[in-house]
Amino acid sequence: MELDTLKIRVFHWAGWISVIIGLFALAILNITLLSGYDTPFSDRLSLFIFLSLLFGAIACLQRMSRTLGLWGIFLAFFLILFMGVMFLLGWFIIPFP
């Protein structure tokens, strides 16, 4: 009985970690874009996106924590899509820097 509640907590915490890492990566990207300076964490943005996807996939395995896992996964996909669109728009403006 005790192991069952521990298993539920692990999946629930994985979902919350996924959402927190996704929001942290989004905040780092916004700070980098608004300030114009690279923060020390902006070099590891792809690692944060990967961790958000990983913990979100783990959280999606349990029915109770599936919504948190999907939030983390959607945040990671939004960051990937946003960075891709910003790269393409910048490349259309100045194709050969």
C-alpha positions as CSV (number, residue, x, y, z in Angstrom):
1,M,0.0,0.0,0.0
2,E,2.8,2.4,0.8
3,L,4.7,1.6,-2.4
4,D,1.6,2.5,-4.4
5,T,1.5,6.1,-3.0
6,L,5.2,6.4,-3.5
7,K,4.8,5.5,-7.1
8,I,2.0,8.0,-7.6
9,R,4.2,10.7,-6.0
10,V,7.1,10.0,-8.3
11,F,5.0,10.5,-11.4
12,H,3.4,13.6,-9.9
13,W,6.8,15.1,-9.1
14,A,8.1,14.3,-12.5
15,G,5.2,16.2,-14.0
16,W,5.8,19.3,-11.8
17,I,9.6,19.1,-12.6
18,S,8.7,19.1,-16.3
19,V,6.5,22.1,-16.0
20,I,9.0,24.0,-13.8
21,I,11.9,23.3,-16.2
22,G,9.8,24.3,-19.2
23,L,8.8,27.6,-17.5
24,F,12.4,28.2,-16.5
25,A,13.6,27.6,-20.1
26,L,10.9,30.0,-21.4
27,A,12.0,32.7,-18.9
28,I,15.7,32.3,-19.9
29,L,14.8,32.6,-23.5
30,N,12.7,35.8,-22.8
31,I,15.5,37.3,-20.7
32,T,18.0,36.6,-23.4
33,L,15.9,38.2,-26.1
34,L,14.8,41.2,-24.1
35,S,18.2,42.1,-22.7
36,G,20.3,41.3,-25.7
37,Y,22.9,39.6,-23.6
38,D,23.6,35.9,-23.3
39,T,22.9,34.5,-19.9
40,P,25.0,31.6,-18.6
41,F,21.9,29.3,-18.8
42,S,21.1,30.2,-22.5
43,D,23.9,27.9,-23.6
44,R,22.1,25.0,-22.0
45,L,18.7,25.8,-23.4
46,S,18.5,22.6,-25.4
47,L,19.3,20.6,-22.3
48,F,16.4,22.2,-20.5
49,I,14.1,21.4,-23.4
50,F,15.2,17.8,-23.5
51,L,14.8,17.4,-19.7
52,S,11.3,18.9,-19.9
53,L,10.4,16.5,-22.6
54,L,11.9,13.6,-20.7
55,F,10.1,14.3,-17.4
56,G,6.9,15.1,-19.3
57,A,7.0,11.7,-21.0
58,I,7.6,10.0,-17.6
59,A,4.7,11.9,-16.1
60,C,2.4,10.9,-18.9
61,L,2.7,7.2,-18.0
62,Q,0.5,7.7,-14.9
63,R,-3.1,8.8,-15.4
64,M,-3.2,11.2,-12.4
65,S,-0.2,13.2,-13.6
66,R,-0.8,13.2,-17.3
67,T,-2.0,16.8,-17.5
68,L,1.2,18.0,-15.9
69,G,3.3,15.9,-18.3
70,L,1.4,17.3,-21.2
71,W,1.9,20.9,-20.0
72,G,5.7,20.2,-19.8
73,I,5.7,18.6,-23.3
74,F,3.7,21.5,-24.8
75,L,6.1,24.0,-23.3
76,A,9.1,22.2,-24.7
77,F,7.5,22.0,-28.2
78,F,6.5,25.7,-28.0
79,L,10.1,26.6,-27.3
80,I,11.3,24.5,-30.2
81,L,8.8,26.0,-32.5
82,F,9.5,29.5,-31.3
83,M,13.2,29.2,-31.8
84,G,12.8,27.7,-35.2
85,V,10.4,30.5,-36.4
86,M,12.7,33.2,-35.0
87,F,15.7,31.6,-36.8
88,L,13.8,31.5,-40.1
89,L,12.5,35.1,-39.7
90,G,16.1,36.3,-38.9
91,W,17.4,34.3,-41.8
92,F,14.9,35.8,-44.2
93,I,15.9,39.3,-43.2
94,I,19.7,38.8,-43.4
95,P,20.4,35.5,-45.2
96,F,24.2,35.8,-45.2
97,P,25.6,37.6,-42.2
